[in-house]
Amino acid sequence: MVSVVFAGESLTGFAEPAPTAHIKLFLPDADGNVARPVAGPDGRLAWPGGRPVMRTYTPRRFDAEAGTLEVWFVLHGDGPAARRAALAAPGSRAAIGGPGGRFSVDPTATSWWIGGDESALPAIATLLEALPDGVTGQVHLEAEGPEDRIALPASAGVEVTWHDRAGEPGAALVDALHRARLADDAHVWIACEASAVRKARSYLLVDRVRPRSQVTTRGYWRVGEADHPDHDYGED
């Protein structure tokens, strides 16, 4: 994973991202040029030079006073965004849209069960920072191995457990969820591979009969698919 910090006058007026929010990252072309959209009369954006390659990420940290936006990238292979992030240097450019996202922390929830893989680490970090004082919870994280574990801003009442990946992506998280003891008011938030998200959501809503208002699921990626839609909530 690499942290890339964006800065510049164009970040003036960028809205403070909500926990687990997302941004659209428009990548430069092979010559380093960043396409700029033009708003049509109906308000929709058009790309005169062709739509650039776009990916969705969670903004890890925005500092309005310093005018900086930090984004974490998982270096998972030869994907266009991972490749650009690995080569990022002072002066590298990209276009950013957002932030967006409809999730908000329920202030009445006193207990949380949070799960995710590497792709969800930035979102989980923002969620942990937003939890009210006195909240208790469990955080279960899946990664390839011990060398992929990082420190997260968990409070005293939140226990973090790491799982090495074994078998299908997300399987360790679903297994941990099956063994979880959940308080009546516990809110569950889980984001990982899309197929695993559906197993987790079905188990929570059908087998455990949890209220939908207390279950938040996000399919951040899917095996064998590039640029998985950012609006996959696993509800189908």
GROMACS elastic network, one bead per residue, 0.5 to 0.9 nm:
[ bonds ]
;  ai    aj funct       b0    kb
    1    72     6  0.66856   500
    1    73     6  0.54449   500
    1    75     6  0.54478   500
    1    76     6  0.83511   500
    1    86     6  0.89197   500
    1   118     6  0.86104   500
    1   148     6  0.85065   500
    2    71     6  0.84163   500
    2    72     6  0.57475   500
    2    73     6  0.53507   500
    2    74     6  0.66462   500
    2    75     6  0.72233   500
    2    85     6  0.71283   500
    2    86     6  0.71798   500
    3    60     6  0.89466   500
    3    70     6  0.66710   500
    3    71     6  0.57630   500
    3    73     6  0.63638   500
    3    85     6  0.82699   500
    4    69     6  0.82823   500
    4    70     6  0.57235   500
    4    71     6  0.53677   500
    4    72     6  0.63119   500
    4    73     6  0.76147   500
    4    85     6  0.70292   500
    4    88     6  0.74428   500
    4    89     6  0.88485   500
    5    68     6  0.63895   500
    5    69     6  0.55151   500
    5    71     6  0.63428   500
    5    72     6  0.87596   500
    6    11     6  0.85997   500
    6    67     6  0.84374   500
    6    68     6  0.55673   500
    6    69     6  0.50520   500
    6    70     6  0.62629   500
    6    71     6  0.79356   500
    6    92     6  0.89443   500
    6    93     6  0.82372   500
    6    94     6  0.86114   500
    7    10     6  0.79779   500
    7    11     6  0.68085   500
    7    66     6  0.83561   500
    7    67     6  0.58274   500
    7    69     6  0.64263   500
    7    70     6  0.88690   500
    8    11     6  0.58391   500
    8    12     6  0.78795   500
    8    67     6  0.65800   500
    8    68     6  0.73708   500
    9    12     6  0.55809   500
    9    67     6  0.73742   500
   10    13     6  0.80064   500
   10    14     6  0.82037   500
   10    67     6  0.88825   500
   11    14     6  0.52629   500
   11    15     6  0.89570   500
   11    64     6  0.81616   500
   11    67     6  0.61493   500
   11    68     6  0.73726   500
   11    69     6  0.80319   500
   12    15     6  0.88228   500
   12    64     6  0.75883   500
   12    67     6  0.68252   500
   13    16     6  0.89605   500
   13    64     6  0.82376   500
   14    17     6  0.85749   500
   14    62     6  0.87364   500
   14    64     6  0.77484   500
   14    67     6  0.89070   500
   14    98     6  0.79093   500
   14    99     6  0.78589   500
   15    18     6  0.89665   500
   15    62     6  0.88305   500
   15    64     6  0.85826   500
   15    98     6  0.79698   500
   15    99     6  0.67877   500
   16    62     6  0.67348   500
   16    63     6  0.84274   500
   16    64     6  0.77371   500
   16    99     6  0.78856   500
   17    20     6  0.80511   500
   17    21     6  0.58406   500
   17    22     6  0.79012   500
   17    23     6  0.89872   500
   17    59     6  0.71742   500
   17    60     6  0.89065   500
   17    61     6  0.81809   500
   17    62     6  0.73246   500
   17    98     6  0.86032   500
   17    99     6  0.58695   500
   17   100     6  0.75420   500
   17   101     6  0.86358   500
   18    21     6  0.53181   500
   18    22     6  0.87425   500
   18    99     6  0.82121   500
   18   100     6  0.81571   500
   18   101     6  0.75238   500
   18   102     6  0.84545   500
   18   103     6  0.76670   500
   18   104     6  0.71505   500
   18   126     6  0.82405   500
   18   127     6  0.88511   500
   18   130     6  0.88910   500
   19    59     6  0.89922   500
   19   101     6  0.87426   500
   19   103     6  0.73551   500
   19   104     6  0.69132   500
   19   105     6  0.76384   500
   19   123     6  0.68346   500
   19   124     6  0.83005   500
   19   125     6  0.85821   500
   19   126     6  0.50905   500
   19   127     6  0.51393   500
   19   128     6  0.85922   500
   19   129     6  0.82481   500
   19   130     6  0.66643   500
   20    58     6  0.63717   500
   20    59     6  0.79084   500
   20    60     6  0.85355   500
   20   101     6  0.74812   500
   20   103     6  0.71472   500
   20   104     6  0.85113   500
   20   120     6  0.87555   500
   20   122     6  0.76882   500
   20   124     6  0.68893   500
   20   125     6  0.83780   500
   20   126     6  0.60777   500
   20   127     6  0.62003   500
   21    57     6  0.84500   500
   21    58     6  0.57797   500
   21    59     6  0.67970   500
   21    60     6  0.89903   500
   21    98     6  0.89207   500
   21    99     6  0.63858   500
   21   100     6  0.56613   500
   21   102     6  0.76570   500
   21   103     6  0.74385   500
   21   123     6  0.72873   500
   21   126     6  0.87220   500
   22    56     6  0.65064   500
   22    57     6  0.54261   500
   22    59     6  0.62128   500
   22    98     6  0.70704   500
   22    99     6  0.55384   500
   22   100     6  0.53291   500
   22   101     6  0.60481   500
   22   123     6  0.86387   500
   22   230     6  0.84236   500
   23    55     6  0.84850   500
   23    56     6  0.57479   500
   23    57     6  0.54681   500
   23    58     6  0.61157   500
   23    59     6  0.65788   500
   23    96     6  0.67055   500
   23    97     6  0.56983   500
   23   100     6  0.62906   500
   23   101     6  0.86934   500
   24    54     6  0.66597   500
   24    55     6  0.59306   500
   24    57     6  0.65689   500
   24    58     6  0.88858   500
   24    95     6  0.81525   500
   24    96     6  0.55573   500
   24    98     6  0.62658   500
   24    99     6  0.76899   500
   24   100     6  0.87374   500
   25    53     6  0.83690   500
   25    54     6  0.55528   500
   25    55     6  0.52943   500
   25    56     6  0.60399   500
   25    57     6  0.71344   500
   25    81     6  0.84644   500
   25    94     6  0.69027   500
   25    95     6  0.59443   500
   25    97     6  0.65915   500
   26    34     6  0.76054   500
   26    35     6  0.78673   500
   26    51     6  0.87944   500
   26    52     6  0.60778   500
   26    53     6  0.58786   500
   26    55     6  0.67357   500
   26    56     6  0.89247   500
   26    94     6  0.59307   500
   26    96     6  0.61006   500
   26    97     6  0.79566   500
   27    32     6  0.86026   500
   27    33     6  0.86861   500
   27    34     6  0.67523   500
   27    35     6  0.82903   500
   27    52     6  0.63469   500
   27    53     6  0.55615   500
   27    54     6  0.62005   500
   27    55     6  0.80470   500
   27    80     6  0.79909   500
   27    81     6  0.71281   500
   27    84     6  0.79400   500
   27    93     6  0.80520   500
   27    94     6  0.53317   500
   27    95     6  0.66736   500
   27    96     6  0.88521   500
   28    31     6  0.74648   500
   28    32     6  0.50173   500
   28    33     6  0.50635   500
   28    35     6  0.69580   500
   28    52     6  0.71975   500
   28    53     6  0.78211   500
   28    84     6  0.88055   500
   28    93     6  0.69795   500
   28    94     6  0.58228   500
   28    95     6  0.78293   500
   29    32     6  0.52087   500
   29    33     6  0.54515   500
   29    34     6  0.66448   500
   29    35     6  0.81357   500
   29    52     6  0.73925   500
   29    53     6  0.82519   500
   30    33     6  0.74830   500
   32    92     6  0.77613   500
   32    93     6  0.72945   500
   32    94     6  0.86436   500
   33    93     6  0.79820   500
   33    94     6  0.84625   500
   34    52     6  0.80899   500
   34    93     6  0.70298   500
   34    94     6  0.60120   500
   34    95     6  0.64789   500
   35    47     6  0.73265   500
   35    48     6  0.84155   500
   35    49     6  0.69678   500
   35    50     6  0.80002   500
   35    51     6  0.76289   500
   35    52     6  0.65841   500
   35    94     6  0.87176   500
   35    95     6  0.75889   500
   36    46     6  0.88560   500
   36    47     6  0.67730   500
   36    48     6  0.81320   500
   36    49     6  0.84249   500
   36    95     6  0.76945   500
   37    45     6  0.57710   500
   37    46     6  0.54090   500
   37    48     6  0.70790   500
   37    49     6  0.87768   500
   37    51     6  0.83801   500
   38    44     6  0.82698   500
   38    45     6  0.54622   500
   38    46     6  0.52391   500
   38    47     6  0.63312   500
   38    48     6  0.73891   500
   39    42     6  0.77985   500
   39    43     6  0.54774   500
   39    44     6  0.55666   500
   39    46     6  0.62284   500
   39    47     6  0.89301   500
   40    43     6  0.52254   500
   40    44     6  0.54694   500
   40    45     6  0.61013   500
   40    46     6  0.68165   500
   41    44     6  0.74597   500
   42    45     6  0.87772   500
   46    50     6  0.83759   500
   46    51     6  0.79305   500
   47    50     6  0.51144   500
   47    51     6  0.52958   500
   47    52     6  0.81150   500
   48    51     6  0.78687   500
   49    52     6  0.84374   500
   51    54     6  0.82974   500
   53    80     6  0.78504   500
   53    81     6  0.86407   500
   54    81     6  0.83264   500
   54   227     6  0.79863   500
   55    80     6  0.87730   500
   55    81     6  0.70150   500
   55   227     6  0.63136   500
   55   228     6  0.88588   500
   55   230     6  0.89579   500
   56   227     6  0.79372   500
   56   228     6  0.89446   500
   56   229     6  0.84957   500
   56   230     6  0.66531   500
   57    60     6  0.89454   500
   57    71     6  0.73787   500
   57    72     6  0.79897   500
   57    73     6  0.80437   500
   57   119     6  0.88720   500
   57   122     6  0.87148   500
   57   230     6  0.89259   500
   58    71     6  0.67981   500
   58    72     6  0.76704   500
   58    99     6  0.87392   500
   58   120     6  0.83163   500
   58   122     6  0.61440   500
   58   123     6  0.59191   500
   59    62     6  0.71559   500
   59    69     6  0.70132   500
   59    70     6  0.62082   500
   59    71     6  0.51238   500
   59    72     6  0.75691   500
   59    99     6  0.79609   500
   59   122     6  0.72513   500
   59   123     6  0.78016   500
   59   126     6  0.86274   500
   60    69     6  0.76635   500
   60    70     6  0.54836   500
   60    71     6  0.52565   500
   60    72     6  0.65626   500
   60   122     6  0.53474   500
   60   123     6  0.70177   500
   60   125     6  0.74964   500
   60   126     6  0.65535   500
   61    68     6  0.81942   500
   61    69     6  0.59125   500
   61    70     6  0.50950   500
   61    71     6  0.71875   500
   61   122     6  0.89115   500
   61   126     6  0.78482   500
   62    66     6  0.87360   500
   62    67     6  0.76423   500
   62    68     6  0.59070   500
   62    70     6  0.63203   500
   63    66     6  0.54269   500
   63    67     6  0.56610   500
   63    68     6  0.52974   500
   63    69     6  0.64661   500
   63    70     6  0.85839   500
   64    68     6  0.67706   500
   64    69     6  0.84117   500
   65    68     6  0.80881   500
   71   122     6  0.79436   500
   72    85     6  0.89222   500
   72   121     6  0.85603   500
   72   122     6  0.64809   500
   73    76     6  0.87399   500
   73    81     6  0.79109   500
   73    82     6  0.63940   500
   73    85     6  0.66607   500
   73    86     6  0.85498   500
   73   119     6  0.82248   500
   73   122     6  0.89118   500
   74    77     6  0.87293   500
   74    82     6  0.65643   500
   74    85     6  0.87730   500
   74   118     6  0.70146   500
   74   119     6  0.67342   500
   75    78     6  0.81362   500
   75    79     6  0.83806   500
   75    81     6  0.87354   500
   75    82     6  0.50985   500
   75    83     6  0.74693   500
   75    85     6  0.78427   500
   75    86     6  0.70815   500
   76    79     6  0.74149   500
   76    82     6  0.67533   500
   77    82     6  0.68699   500
   77    83     6  0.75656   500
   78    81     6  0.84272   500
   78    82     6  0.66101   500
   78    83     6  0.57975   500
   79    82     6  0.52979   500
   79    83     6  0.59094   500
   79    84     6  0.85575   500
   79   226     6  0.83256   500
   80    83     6  0.51875   500
   80    84     6  0.62257   500
   80    85     6  0.86599   500
   81    84     6  0.51000   500
   81    85     6  0.60764   500
   81    86     6  0.85579   500
   82    85     6  0.50615   500
   82    86     6  0.60970   500
   82    87     6  0.86991   500
   83    86     6  0.52222   500
   83    87     6  0.64669   500
   83    88     6  0.86754   500
   84    87     6  0.52262   500
   84    88     6  0.59599   500
   84    92     6  0.89964   500
   85    89     6  0.86776   500
   86    89     6  0.88639   500
   87    92     6  0.87891   500
   88    91     6  0.83172   500
   88    92     6  0.59076   500
   88    93     6  0.85949   500
   89    92     6  0.55865   500
   90    93     6  0.87768   500
   96    99     6  0.86983   500
   97   100     6  0.86005   500
   98   101     6  0.89447   500
  101   104     6  0.87686   500
  103   216     6  0.83697   500
  104   107     6  0.89384   500
  105   108     6  0.88037   500
  105   109     6  0.82977   500
  105   127     6  0.78379   500
  105   130     6  0.73653   500
  105   131     6  0.71726   500
  105   132     6  0.89566   500
  106   109     6  0.56305   500
  106   110     6  0.89692   500
  106   131     6  0.88697   500
  106   187     6  0.82376   500
  106   214     6  0.88611   500
  107   110     6  0.79201   500
  107   131     6  0.80481   500
  107   132     6  0.70534   500
  108   185     6  0.85076   500
  109   112     6  0.73557   500
  109   135     6  0.77060   500
  109   185     6  0.60354   500
  109   186     6  0.63406   500
  109   187     6  0.65621   500
  109   214     6  0.88468   500
  110   132     6  0.83714   500
  110   134     6  0.74503   500
  110   136     6  0.63108   500
  110   137     6  0.82054   500
  110   183     6  0.89848   500
  110   185     6  0.70105   500
  110   186     6  0.68657   500
  110   187     6  0.84194   500
  111   135     6  0.57848   500
  111   137     6  0.51937   500
  111   138     6  0.83915   500
  111   182     6  0.81639   500
  111   183     6  0.67810   500
  111   184     6  0.87561   500
  111   185     6  0.66066   500
  111   187     6  0.65014   500
  111   188     6  0.88408   500
  112   135     6  0.76659   500
  112   136     6  0.64895   500
  112   138     6  0.63469   500
  112   139     6  0.81320   500
  112   158     6  0.84986   500
  112   182     6  0.82475   500
  112   183     6  0.85202   500
  112   185     6  0.84615   500
  112   186     6  0.50509   500
  112   188     6  0.58572   500
  112   189     6  0.76938   500
  113   136     6  0.89714   500
  113   137     6  0.56209   500
  113   139     6  0.60176   500
  113   140     6  0.78904   500
  113   177     6  0.84216   500
  113   180     6  0.83506   500
  113   182     6  0.75827   500
  113   186     6  0.68653   500
  113   187     6  0.63388   500
  113   189     6  0.63921   500
  113   190     6  0.80887   500
  114   124     6  0.76410   500
  114   137     6  0.76454   500
  114   138     6  0.61622   500
  114   140     6  0.62160   500
  114   141     6  0.83649   500
  114   187     6  0.82895   500
  114   188     6  0.58399   500
  114   190     6  0.56173   500
  114   191     6  0.85679   500
  115   120     6  0.83406   500
  115   124     6  0.81034   500
  115   138     6  0.83158   500
  115   139     6  0.56861   500
  115   141     6  0.57031   500
  115   142     6  0.80495   500
  115   173     6  0.65071   500
  115   174     6  0.88796   500
  115   176     6  0.89706   500
  115   177     6  0.84256   500
  115   188     6  0.81081   500
  115   189     6  0.63815   500
  115   191     6  0.64477   500
  115   192     6  0.79863   500
  116   119     6  0.74284   500
  116   120     6  0.52662   500
  116   121     6  0.69304   500
  116   124     6  0.75827   500
  116   139     6  0.83073   500
  116   140     6  0.66664   500
  116   141     6  0.51672   500
  116   142     6  0.63267   500
  116   170     6  0.78838   500
  116   173     6  0.72039   500
  116   189     6  0.84736   500
  116   190     6  0.55584   500
  116   192     6  0.52087   500
  116   193     6  0.87942   500
  117   120     6  0.54557   500
  117   121     6  0.66900   500
  117   140     6  0.85893   500
  117   141     6  0.55107   500
  117   143     6  0.59300   500
  117   169     6  0.84087   500
  117   170     6  0.71944   500
  117   173     6  0.83033   500
  117   191     6  0.71637   500
  117   192     6  0.54022   500
  117   193     6  0.79951   500
  118   121     6  0.53798   500
  118   122     6  0.84229   500
  118   141     6  0.77568   500
  118   142     6  0.69205   500
  118   143     6  0.60554   500
  118   144     6  0.87506   500
  118   148     6  0.83921   500
  118   192     6  0.79897   500
  119   122     6  0.74577   500
  119   123     6  0.83975   500
  119   191     6  0.80735   500
  119   192     6  0.67726   500
  119   193     6  0.87495   500
  119   220     6  0.69649   500
  119   221     6  0.80947   500
  120   123     6  0.53306   500
  120   124     6  0.60292   500
  120   125     6  0.85664   500
  120   141     6  0.88296   500
  120   190     6  0.84613   500
  120   191     6  0.59798   500
  120   192     6  0.65369   500
  120   220     6  0.75677   500
  121   124     6  0.51046   500
  121   125     6  0.60729   500
  121   126     6  0.87334   500
  121   141     6  0.82156   500
  121   150     6  0.89776   500
  121   152     6  0.84538   500
  122   125     6  0.51508   500
  122   126     6  0.64506   500
  122   127     6  0.87415   500
  123   126     6  0.52293   500
  123   127     6  0.62090   500
  123   128     6  0.86956   500
  123   191     6  0.88993   500
  124   128     6  0.60710   500
  124   129     6  0.85650   500
  124   139     6  0.87388   500
  124   152     6  0.84064   500
  124   189     6  0.89231   500
  124   190     6  0.89958   500
  124   191     6  0.89115   500
  125   128     6  0.52349   500
  125   129     6  0.63178   500
  125   130     6  0.87727   500
  125   152     6  0.60430   500
  125   153     6  0.63403   500
  125   154     6  0.81252   500
  126   129     6  0.51777   500
  126   130     6  0.63480   500
  126   153     6  0.85814   500
  127   130     6  0.51039   500
  127   131     6  0.64268   500
  128   131     6  0.54180   500
  128   132     6  0.89168   500
  128   152     6  0.80747   500
  128   153     6  0.63145   500
  128   154     6  0.59057   500
  128   155     6  0.77214   500
  128   158     6  0.87559   500
  129   132     6  0.84062   500
  129   153     6  0.63521   500
  129   154     6  0.73823   500
  129   155     6  0.83518   500
  131   134     6  0.86376   500
  131   135     6  0.67944   500
  131   155     6  0.87316   500
  132   135     6  0.60214   500
  133   136     6  0.89021   500
  133   155     6  0.80129   500
  133   157     6  0.88101   500
  134   155     6  0.85278   500
  134   156     6  0.84484   500
  134   157     6  0.68056   500
  135   155     6  0.83601   500
  135   156     6  0.89670   500
  135   157     6  0.62824   500
  135   158     6  0.74891   500
  136   155     6  0.84678   500
  136   156     6  0.81638   500
  136   158     6  0.51957   500
  136   159     6  0.81306   500
  137   157     6  0.64909   500
  137   159     6  0.63519   500
  137   160     6  0.86710   500
  137   186     6  0.83447   500
  138   157     6  0.86914   500
  138   158     6  0.56039   500
  138   160     6  0.60580   500
  138   161     6  0.76264   500
  138   180     6  0.89648   500
  139   154     6  0.87797   500
  139   158     6  0.71225   500
  139   159     6  0.60594   500
  139   161     6  0.60728   500
  139   162     6  0.83220   500
  140   159     6  0.85438   500
  140   160     6  0.60804   500
  140   162     6  0.58743   500
  140   163     6  0.72538   500
  140   172     6  0.89538   500
  140   173     6  0.66870   500
  140   176     6  0.74643   500
  140   177     6  0.87054   500
  141   149     6  0.87114   500
  141   160     6  0.76462   500
  141   161     6  0.62868   500
  141   163     6  0.59674   500
  141   164     6  0.85693   500
  141   172     6  0.86832   500
  141   173     6  0.71477   500
  142   145     6  0.84745   500
  142   149     6  0.89357   500
  142   161     6  0.87770   500
  142   162     6  0.59320   500
  142   164     6  0.58511   500
  142   165     6  0.59692   500
  142   169     6  0.83835   500
  142   170     6  0.70592   500
  142   171     6  0.88692   500
  142   172     6  0.67389   500
  142   173     6  0.66175   500
  142   192     6  0.89099   500
  143   146     6  0.77049   500
  143   147     6  0.88709   500
  143   148     6  0.61875   500
  143   149     6  0.71428   500
  143   162     6  0.74580   500
  143   163     6  0.64259   500
  143   164     6  0.53378   500
  143   165     6  0.55289   500
  144   147     6  0.80570   500
  144   148     6  0.65444   500
  144   149     6  0.89086   500
  144   163     6  0.83530   500
  144   164     6  0.54287   500
  144   165     6  0.50149   500
  144   166     6  0.81352   500
  145   148     6  0.56437   500
  145   149     6  0.74136   500
  145   163     6  0.78332   500
  145   165     6  0.68854   500
  146   149     6  0.56069   500
  146   162     6  0.82809   500
  146   163     6  0.85885   500
  146   164     6  0.70694   500
  147   150     6  0.84431   500
  149   162     6  0.74523   500
  151   154     6  0.86366   500
  152   160     6  0.84377   500
  154   157     6  0.79236   500
  154   158     6  0.58190   500
  154   159     6  0.74572   500
  154   160     6  0.75128   500
  155   158     6  0.55245   500
  155   159     6  0.83073   500
  156   159     6  0.77339   500
  163   166     6  0.86487   500
  163   172     6  0.64901   500
  163   173     6  0.77859   500
  164   172     6  0.76867   500
  165   168     6  0.77592   500
  165   169     6  0.67717   500
  165   170     6  0.76794   500
  165   171     6  0.77637   500
  165   172     6  0.65607   500
  166   169     6  0.75717   500
  166   170     6  0.88396   500
  166   171     6  0.73586   500
  166   172     6  0.69865   500
  167   170     6  0.85840   500
  167   171     6  0.68404   500
  167   172     6  0.83640   500
  168   171     6  0.55456   500
  168   172     6  0.83660   500
  168   196     6  0.84305   500
  169   172     6  0.77002   500
  169   173     6  0.87106   500
  169   192     6  0.79922   500
  169   193     6  0.63403   500
  169   195     6  0.86593   500
  169   196     6  0.71421   500
  169   223     6  0.83744   500
  170   173     6  0.52249   500
  170   174     6  0.63371   500
  170   175     6  0.86710   500
  170   192     6  0.63252   500
  170   193     6  0.61260   500
  170   194     6  0.87381   500
  170   195     6  0.81840   500
  170   196     6  0.51979   500
  170   197     6  0.76720   500
  171   174     6  0.51862   500
  171   175     6  0.61285   500
  171   176     6  0.86033   500
  171   196     6  0.65859   500
  172   175     6  0.50926   500
  172   176     6  0.61581   500
  172   177     6  0.86300   500
  173   176     6  0.50573   500
  173   177     6  0.61731   500
  173   178     6  0.87013   500
  173   190     6  0.86983   500
  173   192     6  0.87641   500
  173   196     6  0.81833   500
  173   200     6  0.83314   500
  174   177     6  0.50147   500
  174   178     6  0.63124   500
  174   179     6  0.88605   500
  174   196     6  0.68811   500
  174   197     6  0.81588   500
  174   199     6  0.71661   500
  174   200     6  0.56753   500
  174   203     6  0.87797   500
  175   178     6  0.51383   500
  175   179     6  0.65906   500
  175   180     6  0.88341   500
  175   200     6  0.89986   500
  176   179     6  0.52008   500
  176   180     6  0.61947   500
  177   181     6  0.84554   500
  177   200     6  0.73863   500
  177   203     6  0.87323   500
  177   204     6  0.85818   500
  178   181     6  0.86366   500
  178   200     6  0.85566   500
  178   203     6  0.78996   500
  178   204     6  0.87874   500
  182   185     6  0.80314   500
  182   186     6  0.59657   500
  182   187     6  0.86548   500
  182   188     6  0.88226   500
  183   186     6  0.50307   500
  183   187     6  0.87080   500
  184   187     6  0.88432   500
  184   210     6  0.85352   500
  185   214     6  0.76189   500
  186   214     6  0.68980   500
  186   215     6  0.89422   500
  187   213     6  0.81582   500
  187   215     6  0.60188   500
  187   216     6  0.78317   500
  188   204     6  0.87953   500
  188   214     6  0.60968   500
  188   216     6  0.60783   500
  188   217     6  0.80759   500
  189   214     6  0.83069   500
  189   215     6  0.61948   500
  189   217     6  0.58821   500
  189   218     6  0.82339   500
  190   197     6  0.72197   500
  190   200     6  0.81113   500
  190   201     6  0.87922   500
  190   215     6  0.83590   500
  190   216     6  0.64400   500
  190   217     6  0.50375   500
  190   218     6  0.64357   500
  190   219     6  0.86896   500
  191   194     6  0.81493   500
  191   196     6  0.88883   500
  191   197     6  0.65961   500
  191   216     6  0.83750   500
  191   217     6  0.57105   500
  191   219     6  0.57792   500
  191   220     6  0.63069   500
  191   233     6  0.89603   500
  192   195     6  0.85810   500
  192   196     6  0.69391   500
  192   197     6  0.62695   500
  192   217     6  0.85883   500
  192   218     6  0.67783   500
  192   219     6  0.55924   500
  192   220     6  0.55701   500
  192   221     6  0.68040   500
  192   222     6  0.85902   500
  193   196     6  0.55354   500
  193   197     6  0.62374   500
  193   198     6  0.89765   500
  193   218     6  0.84512   500
  193   219     6  0.55381   500
  193   220     6  0.60362   500
  193   221     6  0.50453   500
  193   222     6  0.52380   500
  193   223     6  0.71527   500
  194   198     6  0.64390   500
  194   199     6  0.89016   500
  194   218     6  0.73838   500
  194   220     6  0.64716   500
  194   221     6  0.57821   500
  194   222     6  0.51323   500
  194   223     6  0.80334   500
  194   228     6  0.88743   500
  194   232     6  0.76977   500
  194   233     6  0.86355   500
  194   234     6  0.69799   500
  195   198     6  0.52935   500
  195   199     6  0.65869   500
  195   200     6  0.88556   500
  195   219     6  0.76310   500
  195   222     6  0.69960   500
  195   223     6  0.84180   500
  195   234     6  0.83021   500
  196   199     6  0.51012   500
  196   200     6  0.62212   500
  196   201     6  0.86266   500
  196   219     6  0.81444   500
  197   200     6  0.50769   500
  197   201     6  0.60784   500
  197   202     6  0.85332   500
  197   217     6  0.63768   500
  197   218     6  0.66495   500
  197   219     6  0.58538   500
  197   220     6  0.89841   500
  197   233     6  0.82788   500
  197   234     6  0.61653   500
  198   201     6  0.50861   500
  198   202     6  0.60093   500
  198   203     6  0.84278   500
  198   217     6  0.81636   500
  198   218     6  0.89769   500
  198   219     6  0.80676   500
  198   233     6  0.86455   500
  198   234     6  0.52098   500
  198   235     6  0.74569   500
  198   236     6  0.80194   500
  199   202     6  0.52739   500
  199   203     6  0.61181   500
  199   204     6  0.86505   500
  199   234     6  0.88937   500
  200   203     6  0.51894   500
  200   204     6  0.62134   500
  200   205     6  0.87038   500
  200   217     6  0.81615   500
  201   204     6  0.51729   500
  201   205     6  0.61112   500
  201   206     6  0.82348   500
  201   215     6  0.75611   500
  201   216     6  0.82825   500
  201   217     6  0.67162   500
  201   234     6  0.70163   500
  201   235     6  0.77533   500
  202   205     6  0.53388   500
  202   206     6  0.55775   500
  202   207     6  0.73120   500
  202   208     6  0.89175   500
  202   234     6  0.89725   500
  202   235     6  0.88069   500
  203   206     6  0.54662   500
  203   208     6  0.62867   500
  203   209     6  0.81834   500
  204   207     6  0.59161   500
  204   209     6  0.60989   500
  204   210     6  0.56295   500
  204   211     6  0.86043   500
  204   212     6  0.88640   500
  204   215     6  0.76562   500
  205   208     6  0.59065   500
  205   210     6  0.50294   500
  205   211     6  0.69096   500
  205   212     6  0.69023   500
  205   215     6  0.80782   500
  206   209     6  0.50807   500
  206   210     6  0.76318   500
  207   210     6  0.83141   500
  209   212     6  0.87872   500
  210   213     6  0.84335   500
  210   214     6  0.69722   500
  210   215     6  0.73215   500
  211   214     6  0.54918   500
  211   215     6  0.69289   500
  212   215     6  0.52258   500
  212   216     6  0.79251   500
  213   216     6  0.77845   500
  216   233     6  0.76786   500
  217   232     6  0.84528   500
  217   233     6  0.54061   500
  217   234     6  0.62612   500
  217   235     6  0.82518   500
  218   221     6  0.89328   500
  218   230     6  0.82856   500
  218   231     6  0.78635   500
  218   232     6  0.59450   500
  218   234     6  0.63079   500
  219   222     6  0.73244   500
  219   228     6  0.82163   500
  219   229     6  0.84094   500
  219   230     6  0.77021   500
  219   231     6  0.81031   500
  219   232     6  0.52390   500
  219   233     6  0.59794   500
  219   234     6  0.62428   500
  220   228     6  0.68952   500
  220   229     6  0.77760   500
  220   230     6  0.65857   500
  220   231     6  0.86983   500
  220   232     6  0.72381   500
  220   233     6  0.88063   500
  221   225     6  0.74738   500
  221   226     6  0.79645   500
  221   227     6  0.74262   500
  221   228     6  0.52599   500
  221   229     6  0.79060   500
  221   230     6  0.84595   500
  221   232     6  0.88427   500
  222   225     6  0.55512   500
  222   226     6  0.78344   500
  222   227     6  0.87671   500
  222   228     6  0.63983   500
  223   226     6  0.84861   500
  225   228     6  0.62900   500
  227   230     6  0.83470   500
  228   231     6  0.88128   500
  228   232     6  0.80494   500
  229   232     6  0.59601   500
  230   233     6  0.83917   500
  231   234     6  0.89500   500
  232   235     6  0.77521   500
  233   236     6  0.82207   500
